[in-house]
Amino acid sequence: MNPIIAILKEHNVSDASINQLFQTLTENPLMAMNAITQLGIPAEKLQQLMALVMQNPGLIKEAVLELGLDFSKVEAAKAQLQK
């Protein structure tokens, strides 16, 4: 299991909420940051999660693919932000 998804499940985040979070990420990465803070994960675990993603950004792609979402939308949103 992807470590991002594992941490979310460890904090009793439902599968539906995990899917919604990653769906938001694929559509609007900035909104995903807001959505993750609403999940009730303790600040120290949230920092651990963010550090994990910063050290290995490929984990996001792995999680998106594991959930069956379209990673090309993440790439398109990232390109839009860089303009």
PyMOL commands that set and color helices and strands:
alter all, ss='L'
color gray80, all
select helices_A, chain A and resi 3-10+15-27+29-37+43-55+58-66+71-81
alter helices_A, ss='H'
color red, helices_A
deselect
rebuild
show_as cartoon
